[in-house]
Amino acid sequence: KLPKVLLIGDSIMNGYRSHVIKGLKGKATVDCWLTPVHLKSEGLHEDLVKVTSFRQYDVIHFNIGLHGWPKGLILTQEYPALLKVYVATLEKHAPSAKLILGSTTQVHEKGKEGPNKEINPTIVRRNNMADVIMKDKGITVNDLYVLMSDKLSLVRGDRFHWKPEAYETMGKQIAETIEGKLTDSV
């Protein structure tokens, strides 16, 4: 009887999902799709249709960005069109869901706290492009990048992942953002 929420994302989502579930306990049923795909992955849209069709979701919080950074994999000029197609798939197959994009978090230097000088500019550029696309479509952006900008002491040191305290911080903000969308539905 509770509203239905779907979290879509990579290992970063896997880190914060338990905190989101805890934050929405008694307020929503939360499903998760943990996936290592990027916007050019084969079978992405077919899988997305299956996942979003599992239930009639009220809110979908999605993050798709971290696995698409390697140079040459997704060209800068390709990114906007690929993201628009991804969002169109969500809108078509989960038409009653309110969508929230979770921005991609920092890629940091291995073993250090600072952003990776080679990879992180791609993350920033794509987050900026995604912001424009989401704004045009009226989709909320949950800016996890900004949230974590002053918390780089919480990086795990492997370039991509975070310490448990960071995931708790992300999870809290995500749960609050989702709860706001659920409240809007009532």
Legacy VTK file of the C-alpha trace (Angstrom):
# vtk DataFile Version 3.0
C-alpha trace
ASCII
DATASET POLYDATA
POINTS 186 float
0.000 0.000 0.000
3.016 2.290 0.326
4.231 4.414 -2.601
6.783 2.645 -4.802
10.312 3.983 -5.321
13.010 2.693 -7.665
16.701 3.474 -7.238
18.811 2.951 -10.368
22.562 3.234 -10.235
26.026 1.790 -10.003
28.210 0.887 -7.028
27.737 4.383 -5.587
23.986 3.651 -5.395
24.840 0.336 -3.796
26.665 2.294 -1.099
23.782 4.612 -0.248
20.778 2.360 -0.909
20.487 0.935 2.618
20.433 4.496 3.999
17.698 5.481 1.549
15.663 2.399 2.466
16.098 3.205 6.160
15.154 6.852 5.576
11.978 5.862 3.732
10.954 3.045 6.088
7.207 3.108 6.560
6.911 5.791 3.869
7.719 3.874 0.666
8.617 0.491 -0.745
12.074 0.803 -2.302
13.380 -1.364 -5.145
16.952 -1.100 -6.444
18.559 -1.850 -9.781
22.307 -2.050 -9.311
23.927 -1.975 -12.724
27.362 -1.229 -14.194
25.967 0.097 -17.484
26.629 3.351 -19.278
24.565 5.214 -21.860
25.980 3.205 -24.791
25.724 -0.240 -23.168
24.198 -2.937 -25.304
20.762 -3.930 -24.060
20.485 -0.901 -21.758
17.050 0.195 -22.909
15.613 -3.309 -22.991
16.755 -3.842 -19.400
15.462 -0.409 -18.394
12.017 -1.278 -19.790
11.940 -4.534 -17.793
13.020 -2.864 -14.570
10.691 0.132 -14.792
7.775 -2.110 -15.745
8.186 -4.282 -12.632
5.852 -2.030 -10.616
4.026 1.223 -11.104
6.632 3.487 -9.538
5.799 6.817 -7.939
9.416 8.028 -7.911
12.527 6.882 -9.776
15.897 8.193 -8.572
18.497 7.348 -11.207
22.213 7.793 -11.654
23.970 6.802 -14.861
27.312 8.440 -15.432
30.250 6.921 -13.657
30.848 3.999 -16.036
30.774 6.135 -19.174
33.844 8.278 -18.481
36.679 6.368 -20.237
38.090 8.481 -23.045
36.475 7.704 -26.389
33.637 5.603 -24.940
31.005 8.343 -25.057
32.022 11.427 -26.977
31.087 14.807 -25.514
28.812 15.590 -28.462
27.026 12.215 -28.098
26.237 12.547 -24.414
23.182 14.859 -24.529
21.324 12.781 -27.123
22.106 9.529 -25.304
20.883 10.934 -21.980
17.705 12.263 -23.628
16.930 8.808 -25.054
17.514 7.234 -21.630
15.128 9.711 -19.984
12.569 9.196 -22.769
12.662 5.456 -22.037
12.002 6.140 -18.353
9.160 8.519 -19.189
7.544 6.108 -21.638
7.707 3.004 -19.446
7.151 4.649 -16.067
4.798 7.465 -17.079
3.431 8.131 -13.604
6.845 8.231 -11.899
8.428 11.469 -10.813
12.040 11.346 -11.973
15.078 12.495 -10.025
18.583 12.445 -11.481
21.346 11.855 -8.961
24.414 13.633 -10.316
27.645 11.693 -10.657
29.995 12.078 -7.713
33.650 13.061 -7.922
36.363 10.834 -9.289
39.332 11.451 -7.047
43.045 10.758 -7.169
43.885 7.237 -6.104
44.959 7.307 -2.475
44.304 11.057 -2.168
41.423 13.377 -1.350
41.511 15.684 -4.389
39.587 15.320 -7.663
41.309 13.358 -10.423
42.707 15.925 -12.857
42.209 13.669 -15.894
38.787 12.094 -15.264
36.918 14.531 -13.036
36.590 17.285 -15.685
34.543 14.801 -17.759
32.284 14.194 -14.758
31.803 17.945 -14.222
31.105 18.550 -17.932
28.539 15.746 -18.080
26.856 16.804 -14.846
26.520 20.304 -16.335
25.035 18.943 -19.568
22.660 16.738 -17.568
21.551 19.746 -15.480
20.497 21.591 -18.639
18.650 18.578 -20.047
16.842 17.881 -16.765
15.901 21.541 -16.343
14.419 21.557 -19.866
12.379 18.462 -19.009
11.318 19.636 -15.547
13.199 16.796 -13.839
14.705 17.345 -10.394
18.483 17.022 -10.062
19.756 15.727 -6.743
23.215 17.285 -6.804
25.333 14.651 -5.109
28.450 16.185 -6.647
27.940 19.469 -4.800
26.879 17.620 -1.646
30.195 15.765 -1.546
32.429 18.643 -2.712
33.450 19.601 0.819
33.593 15.994 2.012
36.498 14.674 -0.030
38.105 13.493 3.213
35.475 10.724 3.034
36.777 9.186 -0.203
37.818 5.557 0.079
40.958 6.071 -1.974
40.231 3.869 -4.996
39.223 6.840 -7.219
35.469 6.143 -7.246
34.088 4.965 -3.914
33.400 6.512 -0.531
33.604 5.663 3.155
30.404 4.606 4.959
29.862 8.103 6.408
29.722 9.528 2.886
27.110 7.022 1.780
25.078 7.858 4.866
25.214 11.553 3.928
24.167 10.807 0.346
21.426 8.434 1.488
19.949 11.013 3.831
19.744 13.663 1.109
18.329 11.193 -1.409
15.667 9.953 1.025
14.665 13.550 1.798
14.491 14.428 -1.908
12.386 11.365 -2.662
10.135 11.995 0.318
9.520 15.511 -0.987
8.370 14.073 -4.300
6.131 11.553 -2.524
4.600 14.387 -0.493
3.941 16.277 -3.735
1.976 13.241 -4.971
-0.380 13.127 -2.000
LINES 1 187
186 0 1 2 3 4 5 6 7 8 9 10 11 12 13 14 15 16 17 18 19 20 21 22 23 24 25 26 27 28 29 30 31 32 33 34 35 36 37 38 39 40 41 42 43 44 45 46 47 48 49 50 51 52 53 54 55 56 57 58 59 60 61 62 63 64 65 66 67 68 69 70 71 72 73 74 75 76 77 78 79 80 81 82 83 84 85 86 87 88 89 90 91 92 93 94 95 96 97 98 99 100 101 102 103 104 105 106 107 108 109 110 111 112 113 114 115 116 117 118 119 120 121 122 123 124 125 126 127 128 129 130 131 132 133 134 135 136 137 138 139 140 141 142 143 144 145 146 147 148 149 150 151 152 153 154 155 156 157 158 159 160 161 162 163 164 165 166 167 168 169 170 171 172 173 174 175 176 177 178 179 180 181 182 183 184 185
